[in-house]
Amino acid sequence: MLGALVRAALSPLLTGWRPRALLRPAEACVRACVPRGLRPVPAAGCCCWRCGAAPEPPGFFCSSCRALQPPDRRLDYFQLLGLPRRFPLDPGRLREAHRRLQRALHPDNFGRSSEVERGYSELQSALLNEAFAALLRPLSRGLYLLELELPDEPPAAGEAEAEADPALLGAVLELNERLAEAENQADVRRVAASVEARLRELEEKVVLAFEQGRPRDARPLLRQMKYWNSIGDRVKEQLLPR
């Protein structure tokens, strides 16, 4: 009788309460979530926002309910696209990885899904495009890899050395003059060949620097690539049909 009275007295206080150990995984995970607008965003790699199960690596979909997950910002661009974290990269393999993931994650596939999944699809798709653009060209890929290898060093380090290199500035000035004085497309193509040869040479040196564990040696080489790429872009403009 006394037990029944105690339970009746405590009932209003205990309604809806369960020990933390008995919370469903999704409920426990929500406590670690940071709301952003209308979208609950679980802590990266925590658990599925819908059912609480662990997402499948690299975390695009839940392994249990197959719900699309928010981007896991712990992954770098290489991990996101399922590629080795190296400077040498097959462009065809990069394009295929990007195409395959976009087929699965593009917002067009989630038109009838919940608002949460549509939002995550937009974020995932945008992140894939960002990763693809960063890894496609050797210069941007090298600069990104440099940030991963030397996270505590400012990206601008080495800029002054490149600007003060008289040999580099002299070569750039010479090619700029040749380009300005070009009288026909054949002259422009000869400048283009010189630029491409210099970029190939620099790219080979950058490969060695990263592959041999000398990322700091890649920094001035990438700065030089920036100058040569700038000339290359000008050359391409002049080669376009007018």
C-alpha angles and dihedrals in degrees: 000000000000091000091053091051092050091050091049091050094049096040097093090051095048098045109123093002124127130170112265090246089060096051114117111251092251091055093049091047093051088063088064093048126109112213115226111187107305095336121093107217115200120212107273111279091359104119144298114298090220108041107005098242121135115269119241115255124295082027105241097127136023112256090221113035096017092231115159111253132215118262114282102228091194088076119087120219093265093053091044091057094039094245131135115264097246137119095235105077133170106233090207092055090047092051092048093050091049093047093047094050094044089054088058101037106033115123090239087073093057103050092120097037127101121286089252094056092044089054093048090048091056091049094046093047093048091048091051091053090048091051093046093051092048095050100039100077120053094230097052090040091052093047091049092048089049090056089052094048096042105029095159096054121085114251091231093061110121096026092109092051092054092048091049096049104111094194092054094045091048094051092047092049092050093052092046089054092048090051093049091049096045110129099189144008092272090061090049091049090053089054089047090053091052092050093047091049091051092048091050090051092050092045091054090052091048090052091054093047093054097038092051093049096253103123093157089062088057093059099076090040091055090048088055090048088056091060094045092047089054091056090044090056090052091049092052090052091055092047092056114103112260 
